[in-house]
Amino acid sequence: MPKACFAVPGDLQIRTGGYAYARALLAGSAQESVRESAQGGAWRLEHLALPAAFPAPSPEDIAATEAAFAARPADELLLVDGLAFAVFPRTLLQAFAGRWVALVHHPLALETGLPAGRAAQLRESETRALALAAAVVVTSRETAHELVRGYAVPREAIAVAEPGTALPDRPAVGDTATPTLLCVATLSARKGQDSLVEALASLKDLTWRCRLVGSTDRDDAAAARVRSLIAAQGLEARVEIAGALPPETLAAAYRTADLFVLPSHYEGYGMAFAEAMSHGLPIVACPRGAVPGTVPEAAALFVEPGDPAALSMALRRLLQDGALRRRKAAAAWQAGRRLPQWPDTVARVGEALTRAAGR
């Protein structure tokens, strides 16, 4: 069975969708049953930890990365996460041209809140890097379209490997007396938790509580803004910043929620939306990036990003209309049954590696 090196920066245990994807690929490629289901796309992935500073590496980080790659077998294929390759120097990319595959969750240049100059710099470096990849794996069809439209990547060079989703045996059971609004995402400008808190401020006349689940240390400015808004609106007793939760605790949070809300400005896929649907939660979201392709209208209410008033109205509708909430929940549960599973994801990535290797 062929083996490839999977280069990911930082700690694999970080609780974000991208790192969950990486962990699932590594675990799936090591399972005999998953490799058998992949058939011709069966590869064993070996993790290579890159410096945690990516995508803002120091010269020392780049030197360490070059040395780590140079130490790999000369004929080994490299699968490289987009947090890293997007800022590799040209010399490093050229040294390994033809033997590395890009993994793109969403282009770094599309991150919300970037200064225009930094966004342009990232777009240029990502475009240059992708042109030297032997193949490109993306986690959604929307990201594939974005790379074709904005990054000059040929469509035939792209493989779509959507994240897998574990399917619970039964739908979530919330609390009809005090409905729980669940938001699962790293606190960051792109995820829009500030708009959510502003929206909740105009719903004080209703009964609810909200849990913000996700890392609080990836975007210090955004996290500080959310905390400040919660305090300014007097919502400390109703809005909980729960931080990143371990898998079993996160699953319990989904099971005991009444609806899911995440007003992201952009999503390369949105694993939290898939998890919410798998638990049968009605959804409030923004129709940006891959969200409309992941979440059907029957399961959600969509609002424009950065519009707290519209977000408040959508939440009010679901909180006050139990019949609407139940219809959306039923549609989410049905949509969740159709989501890809992790063996499917492992197989798609393996097939892309096989094509890149010319096997």
N, C-alpha and C positions, 0 to 999 in steps of 0.2 A: 504494500500500500504506500503511495507517495506521501511525502511529508512536506509541509510548508511552515515557514516561520511567520507568526502573527505578531507584529510589532505594535504595541499600544503604549502610550505614555502614561506615567503615573500609576496609582494604586488601583488594581483591578476591582477592589472592593468598594470603590466609590459608588454611591447609590444614585446613579443617573441612568437614563435609558440607554445611552451609548455604552456605558460600562456593563450594564446588564446584558446587552447584545453580545459584547465581547466574551463575557463569562459563559453565556449560553453556547456560543460557537465553540469555545475551547472544550466545554464539558460534552457537548454533543458529538464533536469529532472523536472523542475518546471512548464513546459508547459503541459497542459492537452492533447493537440493534439499530442505532441511528446510522452507522456507517453502511450497514447492509441495505437500509432503505434508500441511501443515496446512490446506490448502484455505481454507474460510471463516474459519479461525482464524489466518490469517497476519498477524503484526504484526512490525514492526521495533522492537526495544528499544534504547534509548539509555541508557547508564549515567550516573547522577548520584551522585557520591560525597558521602555525608553525613559529618559529623564522626565520628571513630573512638570517641568516648567513649560513644556509645549502647551499652547502655540506661541509662547513668547520665550524661546530658548536663549540662553547665553551662548557666547562662542564656545565655552567649555562644554555645554550641553550638546552642541553640534559635533564637536570633536569626539565626545563620548559615543554619540550615535554612529558616527562614521566608523569608529573602531569596533563597535558592536556588530555592525553590518559586515565589515571586512572579515570578522572572525567566523562568519557563517560559511558553510560549504559553498563552493563556487557554483554548483549547479542547483542550489536550493532556491525555490520560489519564495518571495516575500509578500505577505499581505500586510499593508501598512494603513493604520487608522488616519483619518483626515485631520485630526488634531495635530499630527506630526508632519505628514508629507507636504501639507499646504505651505509650510514655511521652510522646507528643506532648501539649501543652496543648490544652484544649478549643477555644480560639480558633483554633488552627492547623487542627484537624480540621474545624471548622465552616466555615472559609474555603474549604476545598477539598472539602467534602461533595458527593457526587454525581460527582466526577471522579477519585477515587482508589480503588484496589483493594488489599486487604490480602493479603500473602503470609505464611502462618503455617506454620512448620516444627513447632513445638510451643509452647504457651502459656508465656510466661516465668514465670508464677506457679507452674508445676509443676517448676521447677528444684529439684533435691535440695539440702537444706541451707539453704534460705532461712529467715530468721527469720519467725515467723508473721505479724508485722505487715507485713513487706515483701511477703510472698506475698499477703496480703489487699489491700495497696495496688496491687500489679501486677494482680491479678484485676479489681479495680474499674476501673483505667485501661484495661486491655485490653478489657473489656466495653464501656466507653464508646466506645472507638475503633472497635471492630468494628460498633457500631450505626450509625456514620456512614459506613461504607465502601459503595461502590456494588456491590461483590462481594467475595468472599473465596476465595482460592486456598489449598488445603492440600496437604500432601505425602503424606497417607495417609488412609485411611478412618477410622482410629482418631481422628486429630485432628479430622476432620469430626464424628464422634460427640461428642467432647469439647466442641467449640464449641457444638453443639446442646444438650447436657446442662448444661454449666456456664457458658456465656457468652451464652445466649439468642439465638444466631444462627440464623435460619431455614434449614432444610436446603436450600431451593431457592436460597439465596444463595451456596451453597458449591460450588466446583468442586474435584475431586480430581485433582491432577497429580503422580503418583508420580515420584520421580527415575528417570532412565534408568540403565542399566547397560551398560557395554561387555562383550562376551562374548569371552573368550579362545578360541583354537582347540582347546585341550586342557586337561585337568584338571591341578591342581597335582601336583607330584612332590616329596614330602618326603624325609626322611632316616629310614629305618626303624631305623638304629642309634641315632641320637639325635633323637627326634621333636622338632619345633619347634612350640611353642604360640604362636600369633600373636594379639595383641590390638591392634586399631586404633581409637583414640579419643583425643580430647583428655584429658589427665589432669585429672579433675575429680571432685567428689563424686558427681555423678549417674552417671558411667560405672562406678564401683565397682571401680577397679583396686586399692584397698586390700584389698577382700575377696579379690581374686584372689591377691595376694601372700600373704595369710594362708592361703589354701587351698594354695598351692604349698609352704608351709613344712612341711606334713604329707605331702608327696610326695617327700621327700628320698631315700627308699629306691628310687625309680624313676629311670630315665635319661630326661632331657628337658632342653630349654632353652626359655626364654620371651622373646619380644620384645614390648615395650610401645612401640607406634608411635603418635605423635600429639604435638600441641603440649604443651609443658610450662609455658607462661607465661600460660595463661588463668585458672588457679585455683591461685595460689601455695600456699595452705594444703594443698590436696589433693596437689599435686606433692611438697611437703615431707613429707607423711605417707607417701606411697608410698616415697620414698627412705629415710625412716627405718625403715620396716618391712623393706625389702630388707636394710638393714644389720643391723638387730636380729636377723633370722632367718639371717644369714650366707649370703644368696643372691646376693651381688654377682657371682659367677662364672657364675651360671645365669640370672639375670634381667637383661636389657638394656633400659635406657631409651633407645630409639633416637631419640626426638624426631620432629618432623614430617619426612616424607620427600617428595621430589619424585615426581611421578606414575610415572615409569619405575622408580624404585627401589622405590616402594611396590608396584607390580605384581610386581616380582621377589620381594618379601617374601611376597606371596600365593602365587606359583608354587612357592616352596620351603618352604612351611609344611606341617604335617601335620594340624593342626586349629586352629579359630578359637574363641576364648573372649572374651566381653565381657559381664560381669555388670551391665549397666545397670539402674538403678532405674526408668528411664522412657525411651522412645524415641518421638519424633514419627514417625519412619519407620525410620531405622537404615541409612544407605547402606552402612556397612561390612559389615553382615550380607548385603546383596545382593551386594556384591563378593566376599565369602567364598563364597557359593553359586555365583556365576558361575565361580569357580575350583575348585568341587567339594570344598570343605573341610567336614568334619563340624563341627558347631557346638555350643557350650555357651553358654546364654544364660538370661536371666530372662524369663518370660512377662508382660511389662509393656508398656503403651503399644501401639505398632504391631508389636512383635516377633512375636507369634503370627500376625498377619495377613501377615507378610512371610516368616517362616521356618516351613516345615511341620514337624510333629513327626517325620516320617520322616527328616528331615535333622539333627535336633538332640536334645540332652538338655537339659531345662529344669529350673532350680532357682529357689528364691525369692531375691530380692535380699537382700543383707546377711547371707547365711548361708554363711560360709566352709567349714563342715563339709560341707554338702550339695554345694557347688561342688567341694570336694576329692574327694568320692566320685564325682561325675560324671566328672571328669577322670581319675581312677584307672581307671574302667571303660573309657574310650576308649583310654587308654594301654596297658592290659593286654589288651584284647580286640581283636585285629586284625580279626577278622571283623565285629564291630560297627562298628568305625571304617570299614571298607570299605563296609558297607551304608549308613551315614549319608553317606559321601562320595558314593556313587552317587546317593542321593536328592537331595543338595544340587546335584549337577551337573545333574540333570534339572529341578529347580526353577529353577535359574539360567537354563535355556534359555527359561523362560516369563516372565522378568522384562521390564518395559517397557524400551524403548529411548529415547534422548534425543529423537529426532524426535516420538515419542508425547507426551513431556512438553511439548515446545514447542507442539505442537498443542493440548493441553488448556489450557495457559495462554492461548494466543491466542484460543481459543473463549470463555474467561471474560472476556477483555478486550472481545471483540466484543459479548457480551451486556451488559456494563457500559456500553459506549458506545452501546447501543441501535441498533447497525448491522445 
